[in-house]
């Protein structure tokens, strides 16, 4: 696989996901094969797994040229694993995908198409018309809606699913949101909020989400509440007090898609 021909990098952080990582990667590969799409890679970040995840990844990489993996050395954590992937990806664009197949390959393909049209960021929402969720635990749903409502009000956003990790960015957006600070799942809010407050446009599309059927979730809500709040307030302080010091220096006004870059700079939900 030549890194010069890759447009789209699918980054999958994986800690002890030996029971589902092969199913997830094969589903994505099959979906892209149906469209004859070859300018992508699947980059799995093995986050200090102590099960058989790495053995499976070695087998997959031999069988599928679009796949490769890297090992994330200690310390372990979702944020560290994603940041490792952001150091190693080859493409012009990236999407962060969960290892448990909770994110639909159809939606990954939809992100790819929006980026091909020229979108700087693609943020899916599970809570708009056309979206579907399956098996969402009630307590997590309630907390999710409360957290996203708070973020939406604080940043005056049109988007209502900031906390979902499943989002896509162009390479220049990844460069523009540095430095990233989050060690854990709070990276899922740091990345999109930094992209927004630093002046990058995004398009919102409806997506689906299905609760995992194998393994256990790595998200520990009791451990993450204060970390989420810290990173939200950190980015809000940048937005409110930095006087634009971290804003992108130039802004393209090219409109390759009328829903991607409106003249006002505000995103459009559709």
N, C-alpha and C positions, 0 to 999 in steps of 0.2 A: 504494500500500500504506500503510494507516494503522498507525502504530506502536502505537496504543492497543489494537488488536485482536490483537496477536501474543502468543501464549503461549510458543512454542518457537523459539529461535534456533539455527540450525545454523551454527557457525563453522568455516570451512575455511581454514586458512593455506595459501598457495600461492606457491611460488617456482619459477619456470620449469616450470610444469605445463601448458603449452599443449597437450601431446599427450594429456592425459587429463581436464582440468578440466571440459570440456563433457560428456563421458560421465558423469562422476561426478554433476554437478548434474542432468542430465536423468534419470538413474536414480532419484535421490532424489525429484524432482518427480513422476515417473511413479508411484512407489510410494505417495506420499501422496495423489495424485489418485485412485488406486484405492479409497482409504478416505474420499474426499470431505473430507479434512482441509485447511483453509485458514488456520488460525490459527498459521502458522509463517512463518519467513523463512530464506533461505539467505544468509549474509553471508560473502563470500569476502574474505580479506585478502591482497591482492597484495603479496607481500613482496619488493619491489625486483627483480621479474622483468626479465630482459633478452631474453626471447624474445617470442612473440606472445600471452602469457597475457592481458595487459590488453585487447588488441583482441578476443579471444574473450569476455572478461567483459562488455565493452560491448555486444556483440551479444546475449549471453544476457540481460542486464538489460532490453534493449528487448523481447525476446520473452517473458520470464517475469516477471510483476509480483512474484512472491515473492522474486526475486533482487535483490541489490545488492552492490556491492563498495566497499572502501576501500583506499587505498594506504598501506602501512606505509613511512614514510621511514626513512632510515638511523639507527641501525645495523640490519643485517639479522640475522635469526635466528629460529628456530621460536618461542622464548619471547617475543621481542619481537612477533612477528606475532600470536600468540594473545592477548597482553596488549592489543594494539591492538584486536582483536576484542572483548575484554571491556570496553573503553571505549566501544564503538560499538553494541553489540547493543540491540535493542528489546524483547525478550521477557521474560517472567517466569522463564524457564528457558533453559539453554543446553546444547548438546552440542558437543564438539570432535571434528571428523571429518577424516580425512586426505583429501588431494586425489586420491589415486591409486585410489580405489574399493576399497581393502583392507578398509574397514569396510562391512558389508552394509546396504543400505537397509532390509531387514527388521528388523535390529537397531536401527537408528535409530528406526524406528517403535515397537519394543518399549520403548525408552527413553522415548519420548514418552508411551506408555500408563502406564508406571510413575510418571512425574512427574504425570500427570493424576490418578492414584490418591492422590497426596500424598507420594511419596518426596522426601526432601531431596536425596539424591544417588543416582545409578544407576551402578554400577561393573560393567561386563561382564567376564567372565573367559573366556579362550580355553582354559582348562585345567581345566574341571570337566565333569561329566556333561552331555551335550547340546551341548557346544561342538565346533567344527570348525576346523581350521587346514589351509591348502592352500599348499604351496610354501614353507614356513618353512625358511630356510637352517639347516643343522645347527649351525654354529658360533654363530649368533645364538640359536638355541633353547637351547643349553647355557648360554650367558651369561645369557640371560633367566631361566632356571630358577634359576641360582645367585643372581642379584641379587634375585629375588623371594623366594627362601627366606631370604636374609639380612634383607630388610626385614620379612618376616613374623615372624621370630624377634625382631628388635629391637623391634618395636612390638606384639608379641603379637596379630597380626591373624588373622582368619578368611579374609581375602581373599588370593588367590594371584597376582594379575595387576596389581599397582599400577603397573608401568612402562608399561602401555598408555595412550596418550593418549586413547583413545576412551571418555570418561566424561561424565556429565551432572550438572548442578547447578542448584539454584534460585538466583535472583538474590541472595537474602539470604545464601546460602552463599558466593557469589563475594565479596560485600561483607565477609563475616566472615573470609575467608582473607587479606585484605590486610595488609601489602603483599607483593606477589609479587616475588621477587628474580631468578628464573632468566632467563637470556638465551637459552638453547638448549633442547634436548630434555629437560633435567633439570626443566623445568617440568612434565613429565608425572608426576613423582613429588611435586613440591612441592605441587601443587594437592590431590590426594586426601589426602596425609598431613596437610596443614594442616586440611583439612575434618574429618578424623577426630580429631586431637588437640584441636581447638577445640570438639568436642562435637556435631558433626552426624552424623546417622544415614545409613546407606546400605543399599541393597538390591543384592544381587549376582544377575545373571542370566547364563546361558550365551550366548556370542556366537560368531560365525565370523570368520575372518580369511583373506584371500587375498592372496598376494604380488602385487605390482604387475606388470603386463605391459607397461607403457609407461614410459619414463624411468628414472631411477636414484634410489635412496634417498638422502635428504639426511642420514641419520643416520651419523655417523662415530664408530664405537665407540672407536677409540684416543683420539680427542679428548674423548670424553664421560665416560670412567670416573671421573676425579677430580672432575668437575663433579657427577655423580650422587652420589658419596660425600659431597661437601661438603653438598649440599642435604639428603640423608638425615640426616646428623649434625646439621645446623643445626636441622631440625624435631625431632629426637630431644632435643636440648638444650632446646628450648622446652618440650617435653612433660615433661622430667625436672626442670628447674630454675626454670621461670617461675612456679610455684605458682598456675597457673590464671589468670594475668594476662590472657591472650588468649582465654580460653574465652568462648563465647557467654554473654550475661548472663541470658537466659531460655531455657527449653526447653519446647517444646510436648509435652504428653503425649497429644495426640489420636492415635488409631490408626485411620487411614483404611484401612489394609491390615495384617493381622496380621504380615506379613513385613517391614514397613517400620520400625516403631517398637516393638520388644519392650519390656516394662517394664524390663528390665535395661539398656536402652540399647545393647545389643550387636546388630550386624547379623545377619541370617539369610541364609545361602546356600541357594539352592534351584534 
